[in-house]
Amino acid sequence: MADASAVAGEDGGELTAADRDLVRRYCTNVDRRVFALRNLPEVVRGALFSRYSRTEKSLRRVLLDEFLLEPAAGIEPGGGPAPDGDGDGLVDAGRAEDFYQRVLVGYGDDSVAELAGAHLAVERVSNLAAKALEDSRVGISPLEKSTRYVRFDRRGAGGRFPYHRGPELRHPAYEPAMDALFEAYSGLVGPLTERVREAHPMAADETERAWKTATRARALDLLRGLLPAGTLTNLGLYGNGRAFEYLLTKLAASDLPECRGLAGEMHAELAQVIPAFVRRALDERHGAPAAAYLADARRAVAALAPRGGPPAAPPAAEVRLVDHEPDAERRVVAAALFPHSDLPLAALGELSVDVEGVLRALLGGRANRRHRAPRALEHAHYTFEITANFGAYRDLQRHRMLSQERQLLGTALGHDVSPELAAHGLDGGFRRALERAAEAHRALEAELGPALAQYAVPFAFRVRWYFGSSLREIYHLCELRTGVQGHPDYRHVAQEMFRRVREVHPRLAAHARFVDMGEAGDLERRASERRIDRRLDELGG
Ligand SMILES: Cc1cc2nc3c(=O)[nH]c(=O)nc-3n(C[C@H](O)[C@H](O)[C@H](O)COP(=O)(O)OP(=O)(O)OC[C@H]3O[C@@H](n4cnc5c(N)ncnc54)[C@H](O)[C@@H]3O)c2cc1C
């Protein structure tokens, strides 16, 4: 019999005062219908949620009956809070392994692996591997060390510059060319920062902090083209088990030994925090055959892909619109009207409607870029082919709501050197280091193959990639990436993408009002750093 203070749920799962005392540690409240879980290991959170679809009990009741009071679950309900606050360590993982496996198998399908997540740090990996790790669109959020705020020439153990050196890259041309790139970068950071500071002196209304940060960011932006794809970086990934599982399988299928090695290392760490959710990633029954399929398909398609010899290098970055729908306006307008109408989509598409009136009603009220364009814009699609430097590619590849694939990095499409470096009289050493890297790349390509040779290619060299996107993502990407604070290289690509869309669909493009088509002017970070100062002031220093 429930006591007088019991919380009655419609499910009849009443909680006594004693029950409430038990669950209080694990729920943000014990009596309201909305609550968050806390102080529980990921595996328990995931297993708990997996029960939702197969029970009429409330979640608190399930937590009590099936986990806290169930010895096989291995939870110590009376234990103090875990030192790290998220409850890991509360469960005797070894003892409870079978229990969680049974819950997940019994109550879920593949999607239960989305019910638990992990933060994974991956350090000292090449930029090539970082790109592979960031090539996940659903379920993983990456963040990577910035070439704008961090110097990349700090020497590591043995005084060696930070770039990938695997046994697969043993070639006499590799390390000397990589060292030359880092020597050039290192030698230029100081003098270039000085020149930038002379050209952009501190303003009266600016703090020294803001000025120094903005000028240093400009210098590091100008020099990043020297960094080779083998440059080591650090990144953090937050993701759910299912997304990690697929990422591990893709890494295991990679043609780069570094990525295949990472698959095993990442799996070993994830298996300590979300074991039940990544169990299949590399196993013989599921993961290994899936990876074999991906690798075999890559090899089979590569054998059929025609090659035309070294392409002519374009004089500058290029953005071509290779595909779009002539009837995009009709599609977007029909999709916009659909939820408010009782007509089928096809019928709406055939009606004669006031296109500009509908677009104005839909988009005219946007006051800034964070007012997201609605889904109707996902009914217009564009495919671009972009040829731009790898630095710009690195930035744009991180956009996820679209389809991107690149060709292998190489040196045949030419490179970009900012005219500003030449204006400061500092482009000589920069160009010489690039040339030396290009020679090393050619030697590596001939002897080790084009996939491994990518490590020697500096960010200044161009790569070609396709970019399939809906108009909604074009709005988001172009409004974000044309901001004056962005790196000029990707800013130029985003402006060109927007120009191409505006040429074919001026009325659809007209409402992307926060795209900045202006010329680059002042230091990219200057206004942002001043804003940071103002905010710090407001916060009291
Ligand atoms: C000036 C500038 C500096 C930057 N500096 C750095 C840096 O130093 N280091 C670094 O790592 N990155 C940096 N970035 C990249 C940035 O963090 C994003 O990774 C990148 O811009 C992808 O864009 P997006 O997150 O807006 O989303 P997209 O992938 O383009 O997706 C579009 C929108 O969909 C939604 N969305 C997509 N995926 C998710 C998700 N998993 N969860 C929730 N919502 C989602 C979001 O609303 C998102 O804005 C920088 C970007 C800019 C513009």
The ligand as a Gaussian input file, in Angstrom:
#p B3LYP/6-31G(d) Opt

LIG

0 1
 C       34.705000      31.606000     -37.990000
 C       34.659000      30.121000     -37.684000
 C       35.669000      29.548000     -36.936000
 C       35.655000      28.188000     -36.635000
 N       36.667000      27.676000     -35.892000
 C       36.686000      26.357000     -35.580000
 C       37.740000      25.776000     -34.811000
 O       38.678000      26.465000     -34.404000
 N       37.719000      24.449000     -34.538000
 C       36.700000      23.686000     -34.985000
 O       36.705000      22.493000     -34.733000
 N       35.664000      24.184000     -35.722000
 C       35.643000      25.502000     -36.044000
 N       34.618000      26.004000     -36.820000
 C       33.666000      25.057000     -37.433000
 C       32.357000      24.886000     -36.729000
 O       32.564000      24.545000     -35.420000
 C       31.478000      23.805000     -37.376000
 O       32.054000      22.537000     -37.184000
 C       31.228000      23.932000     -38.841000
 O       31.031000      25.269000     -39.169000
 C       29.989000      23.092000     -39.233000
 O       28.870000      23.916000     -39.245000
 P       27.597000      23.803000     -38.325000
 O       27.938000      23.201000     -37.024000
 O       26.970000      25.134000     -38.284000
 O       26.644000      22.750000     -38.953000
 P       26.322000      21.998000     -40.329000
 O       27.045000      20.724000     -40.234000
 O       26.521000      22.824000     -41.545000
 O       24.776000      21.758000     -40.128000
 C       23.798000      22.810000     -40.284000
 C       23.013000      22.991000     -39.005000
 O       22.405000      21.738000     -38.685000
 C       22.371000      21.579000     -37.294000
 N       23.199000      20.425000     -36.892000
 C       24.025000      19.688000     -37.679000
 N       24.547000      18.671000     -36.973000
 C       24.076000      18.783000     -35.726000
 C       24.253000      18.022000     -34.536000
 N       25.039000      16.925000     -34.491000
 N       23.622000      18.428000     -33.431000
 C       22.836000      19.518000     -33.435000
 N       22.614000      20.273000     -34.539000
 C       23.216000      19.906000     -35.664000
 C       22.906000      22.848000     -36.680000
 O       21.890000      23.759000     -36.481000
 C       23.826000      23.357000     -37.761000
 O       24.124000      24.719000     -37.640000
 C       34.590000      27.359000     -37.122000
 C       33.577000      27.945000     -37.886000
 C       33.596000      29.302000     -38.175000
 C       32.490000      29.886000     -38.992000

